[in-house]
Every structure is written in structure tokens, then in C-alpha cells.
Amino acid sequence: MSTSRVALDIRRVRFGQPDAMRLIAEVQDEYVVRYGGPDETPLDPVMFEPPEGSFFVAYAAGLGGPQAVATGAWRRRDLEVFGTRATAEIKRMYVMPRVRKVGVARTMLAHLERTAADAGISALVLETGMRQPEAIALYESSGYVEIPGFGFYRDEPLSRCFGKPLQELSGN
């Protein structure tokens, strides 16, 4: 499957929207396989309501209508990185296995960056883990660099944190 054959419609949704919840459950199942348990980071749905954040579901065209295939979100964080406190954290980036390696994650990441920049965010940060090498490769190839640990898993040996300034997107 080539990238050009996956047309995406990325929609902002509420955190509790059914497609979002189904995909969040799938990523949690994947964390159990990779790490032995789900992500236990405390999340409040209000964190993903504008202007504090946004939650997105990507839909791909398919038989019988569009199908939810990916999620991604950002939420504002009071964290100084790259000389700014206008920072947001990427959360719940997930792509269904059947549409991986065709650009869906890269498209979602670019969408998160654009929408965060449009909301006045100057830098994005994220936390991932060493048992997700494909995620680390995506972030590094998209201009993210390792930053000091933060967040719920900051002291865990498998945790890795990354960040990226968004000046080129926001015009700052």
C-alpha cells in the first residue's frame, strides 16, 4: 500500500468520542504487550478541549464509509523547553497496524504540529518508550530531539522524551 492510496480526513473530536475510545483501547492493549501494562498517565478529558488542547481521529476511506485508523492529541503543559513555556505535549499517537508504514503517523504528527502552532504553541514535547523503536524513528526523522525526562514516567529507564520547536510553523 502506498502513501498516496491512503486519503485521510483528520477530525477534531471530544476525548470520549466512540472511535477515539476504541483506538485508545487498542493502543493500551499494545502497551500491555510491549511493556506489561497499560499507560497509567492520569488524563482528564478537559485537557483536550480547546484552548487547552485538541484530540483528533484520522479516518481513511474504505468500503462502507470512512474508518477510524489513527489518533493523536496535544495538551498544554507548563514546561519550559527551547526557551519557551508555550509548550504542549503530544498524547495518544496511535496508528492501527493495517495502515502503518504508509505515512499515516507522519500525516497525523504534522497535523498536530500545525494545530498546536495555530493555537499559539511554540514547542511540542512527548514521552515514548524504548520498546517503540518505530515511534522514536518517526519523531527523530521529523526533527524531534531528546530532552530531559518529564511526565508520569520520567524516572522509568525505558522512557524517552523528545521535543521540537515550532517556530517554522507558527511564524515566531
Order of alpha helices (4+ residues) and beta strands (2+ residues): beta-alpha-beta-beta-beta-alpha-beta-alpha-beta-beta-alpha
